[in-house]
Amino acid sequence: MGCSIAGVIDGNGSLFSGDEIIRSIQKMFLRANGLGGGFAGYGIYPENKNDFCFHVIYKDDKSKDITDAILKLDFDVVKSEPIPTKSIKEIINRPILWRYFLQVSDSAKRQFYDLTEEEIVMRVVMKINSGSYGSFIISSGKNMGIFKGVGYASEIGRFFRLEEYSGYCWIAHDRFPTNTPGWWAGAHPFGLLNFSLVHNGEISSYGINKRYLEEFGYQLPLRTDSEAILYLFDLLLRKHSLPLEIAYKILCPPLWHDIDIMPAPAREFYKKLRVVYSGALINGPSAIIVADGKRMCGFTDRIKLRPLIHAACGSKHYLASEECAIREICPVPDELSFVKSGELTVCGIKGKIK
């Protein structure tokens, strides 16, 4: 059966409590085994919306001291504090959980004058996560944050007090790990800058994807296929500035026998796309939800070996592995349908985010 994933976005940018996504993912608890759960929320830090927010997992005080020194090389620290939590008896062996609100320093901008602020952030994230410091930056975007750990997702949500947060988009994951152990940094969602991703399935192309990403400066210390998919989105959308629809067709292109029967212009386009971006193709049974602060997208593998359902009600859009997770928080949706294989479902924000 595998993991469960869920997501909710308000198309008007209106804020709603994290309690909704907790209740939605909890409805599918039978798909998990308590070895990993987590959430990403957007719009949750309006008072610091212009700051990069780092959520960090630390092994011990020494790892925090080392990472503090690294961060101060390139950032001005606006705020540094523990991530608020509450005692949940099921959550044990918790690491140090910390958050920072940061601005790229003027000295870093001068030193790395040829890089964008986002590229400077990415370099620091890669350095810390791939180092032997015992530190893992699990999210690094603006006005968003990732909360994850070892436990059922509903327990993790209450542990991080997400019902006290309000956001306009939430995604969630409850894990049933098969190839990697259950550990805090290895739970979903995975994040980089404003991207966050949850995934149900297995990517058999991980080795190829990993080597391809390393050519562009990415490092994958968490050793999981979901981390690779996340970085592919960052590469294609942020670094290569490709439209979302083209990025999706790179990751999940039409099958060769379908390309062969296309009209000549489309056939040549997709052939070239598969050649140029061959290392970015992902393969294997999958259902994926990815968000970037402006939209929430869902898709499955090309022959749909993992389920994903979309629903809408008023200004809200929902994605989930099972219909019951949607009806738990939206009993009577205006529309409800399975996400079709080979198609990308995009739910976006219209107008100004409140």
N, C-alpha and C positions, 0 to 999 in steps of 0.2 A: 504494500500500500504506500509506504514512504511518507515523506514529510508533508506538512500542510503550509500553504501560503495564503495571505489575504492582504487586501489593500482597499483603502477608502480615500477619495479625494472630493472636495467640494469645488465645483466648477466656478462658483462665485468668489472663492477665496475666503469664505466664512470659516471661522474657527469652531472646532468642536472637541470635546473631551477625549483624551486617550482611552477612556473607559470603553468606548465603542469598539476599538480595534482589539482590546483585550477580550471582550465578550465574544467577538467574532472568531478569533483564533482559538479560544477555549472550546468552542463548540466542536472543533475537530481534534480534540486531545487524543483520540484513539489512534490517530496517525503518527503520534510521537511516542518517545520512550523516556522523556525527562532528561536527556543528555544535551539539550541545547535549545534555547529559544531567544527571540529578540524582536525589537521594533525599531523603526525609524520614523521620526516625526518632523514635519516641516511647519514653519511658522511659530515654533515654540519659544523662540528667544527674541521677541520684538524689541526689547530694550537694548539688545546688542546685535541688531540685525545686520549691521555693516562690519562686524568683526568675524574673523574666522574662528569657529568654535571647535576645539579639539577635545574629544572624549578619549581618555587614555586609561588603559589597564596596566597597573604596575605589579610586578612580582613582590617587591619590598621597597623599603625607604631608600636604599642605595640606588635602585634603578630609577626612582623618582628624582633623586638628586642629580644623577647623570643627565637625565632627559631635560630637567629644568635648565641646566647649563647649556645644552644644545639648542633649546628653543630660544634662549636669550641672545644667541648669536645672530638670529635672523628676524626676531619678532620683538615688538613692544608688547608687554603683557598688560592687558587692560584689566583682567580679573583672573584669579586663580583660586579654585575652591574644590572641595569634595563634591562629587555628584550626590545629591540627596537620595537616601535610601531609607527603608524601614525594615525591621526584623521580620523575616519570614522563615519559619522553622525548617522548611524544605531547602532553603538556599544555604549551603554550607561551603566552607573553604573559599570564601570570597576573597578576591585580590583587593588591592588598593584601587579605588575608582575615582578619577579626577577629571575636572574639566577646566579648560582655559579659554578665555576670549582674547584673541590676538590680532595685532595689526602688523603687517610686514614693515620692518624698520626702514628708515631712510638709508642707513648704511648698507642694508641688504639690497635695496633697489639700485644703489650706486654700484655695488660690487657685481651684481647680476643684471646689469643694465639691459642686456639683450633678452631677458626672460620676463614673462608676465608674472604677476603675483601668484596666479594659480600654479604656474610651473615651479616657482620657488617653494610653495607649499608642498607640491607633489614630491620634490626632491628631499625635503625634510622628512616627510612621511616614509618614503622609501628607506632613507638612512636609518631612522629609528626602528622601524619595523623589522628590517633585515639585520640589524646589529644584534649583539649579544648582551643587550642592556637589561633584558627582562621587562621591556616596555613595548606596548602595542597601541598605536593610535588607531582607534576603531571608527572615528568619523572626524572630518576636517572641513566641513562646509560652513555656509553662512545661514543663520537663522534655522538651523536644523541640528539634529543629533541622533545618534544610534545608541540604543540601550540593549545590551545582550549579556548572556551568561549561561551557566550550566543549570538546567532545571526545565520544567515545562514553561511554555511561553506565558501562560497566565500567571504563574508564580513570579517569573522575571518581571512582568509588567507591574504587579503589585509591589514587588521589591523596590523597583525604581520609582514608585508612586506616580505612574503615568496618568492616573485618573486626575491628578492635580495639574497636568499640562493641557494646553489647548493648542491645536494645530489645524491646518487646512488640508493636510495629507498625511496619512499614516500607512505604513506597510508592516507586515508581521510574518514571522516564521516559527513553526514548531518543528523540532528536528527529530529525525530517526537516522542517526549516522550509520553508514555502512562501511566506508573506506577510510575514514579518519576518526580519531578519538573525540569524545566530548570534552571540550575545554573552552574557557571563557572567550578567548580571542577567535576561536574557530567556529563559534556559533554565527548564525545569520542575524541580521543583514550584514553584508559587506559594504564598505563605503570608501569613497575617495572624493574629496571636494564635495560638491552638492549631489553626487550620484550615490544612490543606495540600491541594493539588489537583494532579492530573496529568490530561492531556486529550489524546486523539487525535482530531483532526478539525478542523472549521472552523465557527465560529459566525457565521452571516450576519446575525444580529441585533445584532452588536457595537455599532454606532452608537447604536441605541435603548437598549441596556443601559447603555452608558457615560453617556449623558445622564441616564438615570433614576438611576443611582448617584450622579452628581454632585449631585443634589438632596438627598442625605443626607450630604454631606460627604466622599464618597470622591473620590479623584483617581487617575487611571490613567496614570501616566507611562511605563509599560513598553509601552503601546500594543499590547496583545495580548488576544485574545478570552478566553484562559484566565484572565487576571487578572480580567476582568469576572465570570466565573462564580464565582471564589473569593469576590469581594466580595459577590455576590448571596447566597451561602450565609451569610456573616457578617451581612448585613443581615436576612435572614429568620429565622435561627436565634437569633442573639445579640441584635440590636436589637429585633426584633419578637416574639421569644420564641414563634415558631410551632413546632408539632411538625414533626419531620423529614418525615413523610409528606405534610403539607400543603405544606411548602416545596417538596418535589419536584413536587407537582402544580401548583405555580405555575410552576416552571421548565420542566416538561415536561407541560403539561396534555393531557387527551384532545382529540382532534381535534373540530372543531365538529359534524361529522356523527355522531360517537359521542355527543356531549353531547345532541344533539337527540332521540335515541331512549332516553335515560335516564329512569327514573321521575322524577316531578315534583320531589321534594325534592332529589335529586342533580343534576338538570338545573339548577335554580335556583341551587344552591350553586356549581357549576362556572362558570356564566355570570357570577355575581358575582365569583368569584375571578379570572376572566380580565379583567374590567373593572377591578377595583381594582388588580391587579398586572400590567396589560398590559405595562408597561415592563420587567418581570422575566422575561418569557418568552424562552427561548433557542431558537434555531432553526438547523438545519444538521446535517450528518453528524458524529456525536460518540460517543465512548465516554469515560467520566469515572470516575475514582476520587477520592474525597474522604475525608479523615480529620480527626478532631478530638480525638484522645486517648482517647476513650471508645468509638469505633466507626469502622469503615471501610465506606464505602458505594460501590457501583458501579451505573452505569446507562448506557444508550445512548439515542440519539435515538429518537423515537417510531416510526420505521419501520426502525430498526436498520441504518444504513448503515456502521457501524463495529462490529467484533466485540468481545465481552467474554465471558470464561468464568469461572465460579465453581467452586471445588472445596473439599472439606473432608476433613480427616484428623485424627482425634482432636480436640484442642482448637483446632487451627489451621484458619483459613480463608484461601483464596487467590483472587485475582482477577488475570487477565492477558489480554492481547490474543490469545494463542495457547496452546493446550494444552501445547505442548512446554515453555513457560516454567514451567508448574506441575509437570510431570513431572520436570523437571530437579532440583527440590528435594523433590518428593513423588512418587516413582515409582508408587505404588499408592494413590491417594486413595480414601477411603470413598465419596465421591460426586463426580460431575463433571457439569456441565450448562452450557449457554449461558444467559447472562443474557437474559431475555426483554425484548423491546421494550415500553416502557410500564410496566415494573416496576422497583422499587428493591430491590437486594440489600443487606441490612444485616448486617454481621458485627461483633458487639460484645464488650465485656469483661464477664465475669460475676464479681462479687465484687471483692475487694480486689486491686489491682495489686501484684504482688510486686516 
